Amino acid sequence: MNENLPIVYISILLGLLAIVAIILIRQIIKTRKIENRFSKLQDKLQNQKGTAQEYYELAVIYLDKKLFVQGVQLLQRAIKLEGQLEPENRALIYNALGFAYFSQEQYDIAIRHYKEAIKLYPEYTIALNNLGNVYEKKLLVSQALDCYKQTLASEPNNAIAQKRVQSLEKRLVIN
């Protein structure tokens, strides 16, 4: 029994190292793929006019990198080309703009963009949740609660909205 113990430990260690190596390789491949797409989109959009989808896609990469100002500029270009897009896709752009402004703590502008996204696509639960989040940041509890309840009307199993409704209702009862 004691003779096999070092082999068991080494086997476990090798197994863990293999898992870490696989996770690391997957992350490297994913990052490289994103960076390649980023580079291609950047080159294309600097040299020629792109589609609304390309501007949106590049803007999302900028937002992931927390480069909000550049992301906003690209999203505004995408909006100018919004005639190419269905209302649901335009709603995605407005939601991303809301996120960019929210991340820069420009809450009133974020609210305007989230509302525009919801106007274009009323069942857009992500935008409803985001709008509720902004209202919470601004301490507008009843408006936030309304947004989360709207989310639950469209998507009853939305975990975020369920959790936020419970929390906000407790706050309203306490106050």
C-alpha positions in Angstrom: 0.0 0.0 0.0 2.7 2.5 1.0 4.7 1.6 -2.1 1.9 2.7 -4.4 1.3 6.0 -2.7 3.9 8.0 -4.6 2.6 6.6 -7.9 -1.0 7.7 -6.9 0.2 11.2 -6.0 2.3 11.6 -9.1 -0.7 10.3 -11.2 -3.0 12.9 -9.6 -0.5 15.6 -10.1 0.0 14.7 -13.8 -3.8 14.6 -14.2 -4.2 18.1 -12.7 -1.4 19.4 -14.8 -3.0 18.0 -17.9 -6.3 19.6 -17.1 -4.6 23.0 -16.5 -2.7 22.6 -19.7 -5.9 21.9 -21.7 -7.6 24.9 -20.1 -4.6 27.1 -20.8 -4.4 26.0 -24.4 -8.1 26.6 -25.0 -7.8 30.1 -23.5 -4.8 30.9 -25.7 -6.6 29.7 -28.8 -9.7 31.7 -27.9 -7.7 34.8 -27.3 -5.8 34.4 -30.5 -9.0 34.0 -32.4 -10.4 37.2 -30.9 -7.2 39.1 -31.6 -7.1 37.9 -35.2 -10.7 39.0 -35.7 -10.0 42.3 -34.0 -7.0 43.0 -36.2 -8.9 42.1 -39.4 -11.9 44.2 -38.5 -9.7 47.1 -37.5 -7.7 47.0 -40.7 -10.8 46.7 -42.9 -12.7 49.5 -41.1 -9.7 51.9 -41.3 -9.4 51.4 -45.0 -13.0 51.1 -46.2 -16.6 51.5 -45.0 -18.0 48.5 -43.2 -21.4 47.1 -42.4 -23.3 47.8 -39.2 -22.5 44.3 -38.1 -18.8 44.8 -38.5 -18.8 48.0 -36.5 -20.9 46.3 -33.8 -18.5 43.3 -33.7 -15.4 45.5 -33.4 -17.1 47.7 -30.8 -18.0 44.6 -28.7 -14.3 43.7 -28.7 -13.4 47.2 -27.6 -15.9 47.0 -24.8 -14.5 43.7 -23.7 -11.1 45.4 -23.5 -12.7 48.2 -21.5 -12.0 50.7 -24.2 -15.4 52.3 -23.9 -14.8 55.6 -25.8 -13.6 53.7 -28.9 -16.5 51.3 -28.5 -19.1 54.1 -28.4 -17.6 55.7 -31.5 -18.0 52.4 -33.4 -21.5 51.8 -32.1 -22.5 55.2 -33.2 -21.2 54.4 -36.7 -23.3 51.2 -36.7 -26.4 53.2 -35.7 -25.9 55.5 -38.8 -26.1 52.3 -40.9 -29.1 51.0 -39.0 -31.2 50.9 -42.2 -29.4 47.7 -42.9 -30.6 46.1 -39.7 -33.7 44.5 -38.3 -35.2 46.1 -35.1 -33.8 43.2 -32.9 -30.3 43.8 -34.2 -30.6 47.6 -33.7 -31.7 46.9 -30.2 -28.4 45.0 -29.7 -26.5 48.1 -30.7 -28.5 50.4 -28.4 -28.0 47.9 -25.5 -24.3 47.9 -26.1 -24.2 51.7 -26.1 -26.1 51.7 -22.9 -23.5 49.3 -21.4 -20.7 51.5 -22.6 -22.2 54.6 -21.0 -23.1 52.7 -17.9 -19.5 51.5 -17.5 -18.4 55.1 -17.7 -21.0 56.0 -15.0 -23.0 58.2 -17.5 -26.2 56.7 -16.2 -28.7 59.1 -17.8 -27.3 58.4 -21.3 -27.2 54.7 -20.5 -30.9 54.8 -19.6 -31.8 56.6 -22.8 -30.1 53.9 -24.9 -31.5 51.0 -22.9 -35.0 52.5 -23.3 -34.4 52.7 -27.1 -33.3 49.1 -27.2 -36.5 48.1 -25.4 -38.6 50.3 -27.6 -37.2 48.5 -30.7 -37.5 45.0 -29.1 -39.9 45.0 -26.0 -39.0 41.4 -25.0 -35.3 42.1 -24.8 -34.8 40.9 -21.3 -31.1 41.7 -21.2 -31.8 45.4 -21.9 -34.6 45.3 -19.3 -32.2 43.8 -16.7 -29.6 46.4 -17.6 -32.1 49.2 -17.3 -33.1 47.9 -13.9 -29.4 47.8 -12.9 -29.0 51.5 -13.9 -32.1 52.5 -12.0 -30.6 50.7 -8.9 -27.4 52.6 -9.3 -29.4 55.8 -9.4 -31.3 54.6 -6.3 -34.6 54.6 -8.2 -35.8 51.4 -6.6 -39.4 51.4 -7.8 -38.4 51.9 -11.5 -35.8 49.2 -11.1 -38.4 46.8 -9.6 -40.7 47.6 -12.6 -38.0 46.7 -15.1 -37.2 43.4 -13.4 -40.9 42.5 -13.2 -41.2 43.3 -16.9 -38.3 40.9 -17.5 -40.1 38.2 -15.5 -43.3 38.8 -17.5 -41.3 37.9 -20.7 -39.0 35.3 -19.1 -40.4 33.9 -15.8 -37.3 31.9 -15.1 -34.8 34.7 -15.4 -32.5 34.2 -12.4 -31.1 37.7 -12.3 -34.6 39.3 -12.4 -35.9 36.9 -9.7 -33.0 37.7 -7.4 -33.3 41.4 -7.9 -37.1 41.5 -7.4 -36.7 39.7 -4.1 -34.0 42.0 -2.9 -35.8 45.2 -4.0 -39.1 44.1 -2.5 -37.3 43.6 0.8 -35.9 47.1 0.5 -39.3 48.6 -0.2 -40.8 46.8 2.8 -38.0 48.0 5.1 -38.3 51.6 3.9 
